[in-house]
């Protein structure tokens, strides 16, 4: 007899887990955000669901932390954060669309 524990877990279920974040250079999904940003929290949840559903590696970059070359991404992205890139292509900002990310991943790397 099978019970609830035998059922597959949907990617958006509380028990579903996305792959652990990887370095941005290795990620297909990159979330650019900052601490204390409620839209960034929402975008992170979307990215984690998409990653869990597809197995695509993801990374998060804090736009307020200077990069090794001294650039601060907050200067470049301004008020767009959160921003999500898929395979190096900007796919969303502010309110991130889960379906758009899924379509971009399904299309494959450019």
ZANU-659551 format. One record per residue (C-alpha): x, y, z. Coordinates in Angstrom, 2 decimals, always signed. Example, Ala and Ser with C-alpha at 12.3 -4.5 7.8 and 13.67 -1.06 7.14 Angstrom:
<pts>
<<+12.30; -4.50; +7.80>>
<<+13.67; -1.06; +7.14>>
</pts>
This chain:
<pts>
<<+0.00; +0.00; +0.00>>
<<+1.37; +3.40; -0.86>>
<<+1.02; +6.45; +1.31>>
<<+1.55; +10.19; +0.86>>
<<+5.29; +9.78; +1.35>>
<<+5.40; +7.71; -1.86>>
<<+4.01; +10.52; -4.01>>
<<+6.36; +12.72; -6.03>>
<<+6.90; +16.17; -4.59>>
<<+6.00; +19.06; -6.92>>
<<+8.73; +21.63; -7.34>>
<<+6.72; +24.29; -5.52>>
<<+5.78; +22.09; -2.56>>
<<+7.30; +22.97; +0.82>>
<<+9.46; +19.82; +0.81>>
<<+10.90; +20.41; -2.68>>
<<+14.44; +21.62; -2.84>>
<<+16.35; +23.44; -5.53>>
<<+19.92; +22.51; -6.23>>
<<+22.28; +24.41; -3.97>>
<<+23.51; +27.73; -5.38>>
<<+26.69; +27.53; -7.45>>
<<+29.21; +30.21; -8.49>>
<<+27.59; +32.67; -10.91>>
<<+29.93; +31.60; -13.72>>
<<+28.53; +28.05; -13.49>>
<<+24.84; +28.97; -13.18>>
<<+22.15; +29.03; -15.85>>
<<+19.94; +31.16; -13.59>>
<<+21.48; +34.20; -11.89>>
<<+19.54; +36.35; -9.45>>
<<+20.93; +39.83; -8.81>>
<<+19.49; +41.20; -5.58>>
<<+20.24; +42.79; -2.24>>
<<+19.55; +42.29; +1.44>>
<<+16.32; +43.72; +2.79>>
<<+14.58; +43.74; -0.62>>
<<+11.14; +42.10; -0.46>>
<<+10.95; +41.80; -4.26>>
<<+14.32; +40.02; -4.14>>
<<+12.86; +37.56; -1.63>>
<<+9.95; +36.92; -4.03>>
<<+12.33; +36.52; -6.99>>
<<+14.53; +34.12; -5.00>>
<<+11.49; +31.93; -4.32>>
<<+10.66; +31.90; -8.06>>
<<+14.26; +31.06; -9.02>>
<<+14.42; +28.27; -6.46>>
<<+11.14; +26.77; -7.74>>
<<+12.35; +26.93; -11.34>>
<<+15.68; +25.41; -10.36>>
<<+13.95; +22.63; -8.43>>
<<+11.64; +21.90; -11.36>>
<<+14.37; +21.86; -14.00>>
<<+17.56; +20.99; -12.15>>
<<+19.15; +24.12; -13.61>>
<<+21.97; +25.45; -11.42>>
<<+21.41; +28.90; -9.96>>
<<+23.40; +31.61; -8.25>>
<<+22.66; +34.76; -6.33>>
<<+24.78; +37.90; -6.59>>
<<+24.50; +40.75; -4.08>>
<<+24.54; +43.92; -6.18>>
<<+25.84; +45.97; -3.25>>
<<+29.05; +43.94; -2.82>>
<<+31.93; +45.10; -5.03>>
<<+33.11; +42.60; -7.63>>
<<+36.79; +41.61; -7.78>>
<<+37.34; +44.24; -10.49>>
<<+35.91; +46.93; -8.18>>
<<+32.60; +47.41; -10.01>>
<<+29.44; +47.62; -7.95>>
<<+26.53; +46.14; -9.86>>
<<+24.08; +48.40; -8.02>>
<<+25.59; +51.27; -10.03>>
<<+24.79; +49.45; -13.28>>
<<+21.44; +47.91; -12.39>>
<<+20.09; +50.88; -10.47>>
<<+16.54; +50.35; -9.28>>
<<+15.90; +47.31; -11.50>>
<<+16.74; +44.77; -8.77>>
<<+15.85; +42.05; -8.50>>
<<+17.12; +41.06; -11.92>>
<<+17.25; +37.49; -13.25>>
<<+19.41; +36.35; -16.16>>
<<+19.07; +32.97; -17.87>>
<<+22.16; +31.83; -19.75>>
<<+23.53; +35.38; -19.62>>
<<+20.39; +36.98; -21.06>>
<<+18.23; +39.31; -18.97>>
<<+14.85; +37.62; -18.53>>
<<+13.19; +39.61; -15.79>>
<<+13.37; +42.35; -13.21>>
<<+11.22; +43.64; -10.35>>
<<+8.50; +40.98; -10.50>>
<<+10.02; +37.88; -12.05>>
<<+7.79; +35.69; -14.25>>
<<+8.25; +31.97; -13.52>>
<<+6.81; +30.88; -16.89>>
<<+9.23; +33.15; -18.75>>
<<+12.20; +31.59; -16.92>>
<<+10.95; +28.08; -17.69>>
<<+10.57; +28.93; -21.38>>
<<+14.06; +30.44; -21.53>>
<<+15.59; +27.35; -19.91>>
<<+13.65; +25.03; -22.23>>
<<+14.97; +26.94; -25.25>>
<<+18.50; +26.06; -24.16>>
<<+21.66; +28.15; -23.87>>
<<+22.30; +30.74; -26.54>>
</pts>
